[in-house]
Amino acid sequence: MVPPADRRKVTPDGRLLALSPPWTPAASVAASLLVALVAALVWHTRWPDPADAELMRLQEAARVRGDGIATAIAYAVGPLVVLAGLASAAQAWRVRRWDAVVLALVAAPGTLVTELMLKQVVYRQRPDGGAALLYPSGHVAVATAAAVTAVLVARATLAPPRTIMRIAWLAGWLVVVIAAARLVQTVHYMTDVVGGAAIGLAVTGWVALAITAGCRPGLLMAARSRLPGRRCTSRPGRTNAFRATPRARTDLDDLGSTAAGSTGMPRVPRPSPPRPRRSRRQPGTPST
């Protein structure tokens, strides 16, 4: 039996809710294609395209009044990302969702490494030929990774739907504010910011899919049972989730009687199969 608080976290066949939502593959592929498309447009360039050049005029006008606030926001991105990652990992640790703990600790650093490598490959410079590389925006990339991770971890744990919605709105607005701050500072073009958000979503999505694939062929809910198998998640006192093994599948028939015994209900004994009788040959009787 699945506790009422966990019923919305499992599928009808008793499988634990996966770390990656159903929309993760489509979103990851779309974000990856967007990163590749923008990278092809700005490949080894110094001068902005007409759209970026027109938007840069607006950015320079906004910098006159908002440069101080934008700089403060940019400096706060690092501590905010670290704090969000630790908070997500702590929440996943509290409910023993080890797959979510791994996602919280890997998504943002993996995004940072990926965007640094992509900057060296695309090699988009400023018009003055400075050493700074523009595409993609690292601040926006890691902020997006931390935001998506927070939403996925909240969904995978026992967070209420309203809490998940609030986290999604707050994380989304923080990403928008950070992107606007980088534009006001005139350190990035609009295409750099778009590429940063796309790569943050793509890396986090692919990491979540890889972790989910590593915990299959199934996370089976077994209330208060000790079925053998590799644990991907568990919650002491409530539910345990195991990776199915051949021996575990053969023991699933006993879950009904185990759950009934834990709730005080009488157990129904399973009838043993009849044993085949061996015919005894009398001494002196010829065998057929």
C-alpha positions in Angstrom: 0.0 0.0 0.0 1.2 3.5 -0.9 0.7 6.2 1.8 -1.8 8.9 0.8 0.9 11.6 0.7 2.9 9.6 -1.9 0.1 8.6 -4.2 0.5 11.6 -6.4 4.2 10.7 -6.8 3.7 7.3 -8.2 2.1 5.9 -11.4 -0.9 3.5 -11.4 1.5 0.5 -11.7 3.4 1.5 -8.6 6.4 3.2 -10.1 8.0 6.2 -8.5 7.8 9.5 -10.2 10.8 9.9 -12.5 13.3 12.8 -11.9 12.9 14.0 -15.5 9.3 15.1 -16.5 7.8 13.8 -19.8 8.6 17.1 -21.5 12.4 16.9 -20.8 13.5 15.2 -24.0 11.7 17.6 -26.2 12.9 20.6 -24.3 16.5 19.4 -24.2 16.5 18.8 -28.0 14.9 22.1 -28.7 17.4 24.0 -26.4 20.3 22.1 -28.0 19.2 23.0 -31.5 18.8 26.7 -30.5 22.3 26.7 -29.0 23.7 25.3 -32.3 21.7 27.7 -34.5 22.8 30.8 -32.6 26.4 29.5 -32.5 26.4 29.2 -36.3 25.2 32.7 -36.6 27.9 34.3 -34.4 30.7 31.8 -35.3 34.1 33.6 -35.0 32.7 37.0 -35.4 33.6 40.4 -34.0 30.9 42.7 -35.3 27.2 42.2 -34.2 24.4 41.4 -36.6 21.9 44.3 -37.3 19.5 43.1 -34.6 22.1 42.9 -32.0 23.5 46.3 -33.0 20.1 48.0 -32.8 19.5 46.4 -29.3 22.9 47.5 -28.2 21.9 51.1 -28.6 19.0 50.6 -26.2 21.4 48.8 -23.8 23.8 51.7 -23.8 21.0 54.1 -23.0 19.8 52.0 -20.1 23.4 51.7 -18.8 23.5 55.4 -17.9 21.0 54.9 -15.1 21.1 51.2 -14.2 24.7 50.2 -14.4 25.2 50.2 -10.6 22.2 48.0 -9.9 23.1 45.7 -12.9 26.7 45.3 -11.6 25.4 44.4 -8.1 23.1 41.8 -9.6 25.9 40.3 -11.6 28.1 39.9 -8.6 25.3 38.2 -6.7 24.8 35.5 -9.3 27.5 33.2 -8.0 26.4 33.1 -4.4 22.7 32.7 -5.5 23.5 29.8 -7.7 25.6 28.1 -5.0 22.8 28.7 -2.4 20.1 27.4 -4.8 22.1 24.2 -5.5 22.8 23.5 -1.8 19.1 24.1 -0.9 18.0 21.7 -3.7 20.5 19.1 -2.6 19.4 19.5 1.1 15.7 19.1 0.2 16.5 16.0 -1.9 18.7 14.6 0.9 15.9 15.0 3.4 13.6 12.8 1.5 16.4 10.4 0.4 16.0 11.2 -3.3 19.6 10.4 -4.2 19.0 11.0 -8.0 17.8 14.5 -7.2 20.9 15.1 -4.9 23.1 14.2 -7.8 21.2 16.6 -10.2 21.5 19.4 -7.7 25.2 19.0 -7.3 26.1 18.4 -11.0 23.8 20.5 -13.1 25.2 24.0 -12.5 28.9 23.0 -12.5 28.3 20.9 -15.6 26.7 23.9 -17.3 29.6 26.2 -16.3 32.1 23.8 -17.8 30.1 23.4 -21.0 29.6 27.1 -21.6 33.4 27.7 -21.1 34.2 25.1 -23.6 31.6 26.5 -26.1 33.1 30.0 -25.8 36.4 28.7 -26.9 34.8 26.9 -29.9 32.5 29.7 -31.1 35.1 32.4 -30.2 32.9 35.4 -30.5 34.8 38.6 -29.6 34.0 42.2 -29.1 34.5 44.7 -32.0 37.7 46.0 -30.3 39.2 42.5 -30.3 39.4 42.2 -26.6 40.2 38.9 -24.8 36.7 38.5 -23.4 34.6 35.9 -25.3 30.9 36.7 -25.5 28.9 33.6 -26.6 27.2 32.2 -24.5 26.5 34.3 -21.4 27.9 32.3 -18.5 25.9 34.1 -15.8 22.6 33.4 -17.6 23.6 29.8 -18.3 24.3 28.8 -14.7 21.3 30.8 -13.4 19.1 28.9 -15.8 20.6 25.6 -14.7 20.0 26.4 -11.1 16.4 27.5 -11.7 15.5 24.4 -13.7 17.2 22.1 -11.1 15.2 23.7 -8.3 11.9 23.0 -10.1 12.9 19.4 -11.0 14.0 18.7 -7.4 10.8 20.2 -6.0 8.7 18.1 -8.3 10.6 14.9 -7.5 10.3 15.4 -3.7 7.1 15.9 -1.7 6.7 19.6 -2.4 3.0 20.6 -2.8 1.9 21.8 -6.3 1.6 25.4 -5.1 5.1 25.3 -3.8 6.4 24.0 -7.1 4.5 26.7 -9.0 6.0 29.4 -6.7 9.5 28.1 -7.1 9.1 28.0 -10.9 7.8 31.6 -11.0 10.6 32.9 -8.6 13.3 31.0 -10.4 12.1 32.2 -13.8 11.9 35.9 -12.8 15.4 35.6 -11.3 16.8 34.4 -14.6 15.0 37.2 -16.4 16.5 39.8 -14.0 20.0 38.4 -14.4 19.7 38.4 -18.1 18.5 42.0 -18.1 21.4 43.0 -15.8 23.9 41.5 -18.2 22.3 43.4 -21.1 22.3 46.7 -19.2 26.0 46.2 -18.4 26.5 46.0 -22.2 28.8 43.0 -21.7 26.7 40.8 -23.9 24.5 40.9 -26.9 20.9 39.6 -26.9 22.0 36.5 -28.8 24.6 35.7 -26.1 21.9 35.9 -23.4 19.5 33.7 -25.4 22.3 31.1 -26.0 23.1 31.1 -22.3 19.6 30.4 -21.3 19.3 27.7 -23.9 22.5 25.9 -22.9 21.5 26.0 -19.2 18.2 24.3 -20.0 19.8 21.8 -22.4 22.6 20.7 -20.0 20.2 20.4 -17.0 17.7 18.4 -19.1 20.3 16.0 -20.5 21.8 15.4 -17.0 18.3 14.7 -15.6 17.6 12.3 -18.4 20.9 10.5 -17.9 20.2 10.1 -14.1 16.7 8.8 -14.8 18.0 6.3 -17.3 20.6 5.1 -14.8 17.8 4.3 -12.2 15.8 2.1 -14.6 14.3 -0.4 -15.6 12.0 0.8 -12.9 11.7 2.3 -9.4 9.2 0.0 -7.7 7.4 1.0 -4.5 7.5 -1.6 -1.8 6.0 -0.5 1.5 8.1 -1.8 4.4 9.6 -4.6 2.4 13.1 -5.8 2.0 13.2 -6.8 -1.6 16.7 -7.1 -3.0 17.9 -4.6 -5.6 19.8 -1.4 -6.1 18.2 1.5 -4.2 17.8 4.7 -6.2 15.5 6.4 -3.6 14.1 5.7 -0.2 12.3 7.4 2.6 12.6 5.7 6.0 9.3 5.0 7.7 7.2 5.7 4.6 8.3 4.1 1.3 11.2 2.5 -0.3 12.0 2.5 -4.0 14.1 -0.2 -5.6 15.5 -1.1 -8.9 13.8 -4.2 -10.1 15.8 -7.4 -10.3 14.7 -10.9 -11.4 14.6 -12.0 -7.8 12.6 -8.9 -6.8 10.1 -9.5 -9.5 9.4 -13.1 -8.3 8.9 -11.8 -4.7 6.4 -9.1 -5.8 3.5 -11.5 -5.3 4.1 -11.5 -1.6 3.6 -7.7 -1.3 -0.1 -8.0 -0.7 0.3 -10.3 2.3 3.2 -8.3 3.6 1.3 -5.0 3.5 -1.8 -6.7 5.1 0.3 -8.0 7.9 1.8 -4.6 8.6 -1.7 -3.0 8.9 -2.9 -5.7 11.4 -5.1 -7.5 8.8 -5.1 -11.3 8.9 -2.8 -12.9 6.4 -4.1 -15.4 3.9 -1.8 -18.4 3.7 -0.7 -19.3 0.2 -1.6 -23.0 -0.7 1.4 -25.0 -1.4 1.5 -26.9 -4.8 0.9 -30.6 -4.6 4.0 -32.8 -4.7 4.1 -35.5 -7.3 4.0 -39.0 -5.9 6.7 -41.5 -6.8 5.5 -45.0 -7.7 7.2 -47.6 -5.7 8.1 -50.7 -7.6 7.6 -54.0 -5.7 10.5 -56.3 -5.5 10.5 -58.8 -8.2 8.1 -56.8 -10.4 9.6 -56.2 -13.9 10.0 -52.5 -14.8 8.1 -51.3 -17.8 
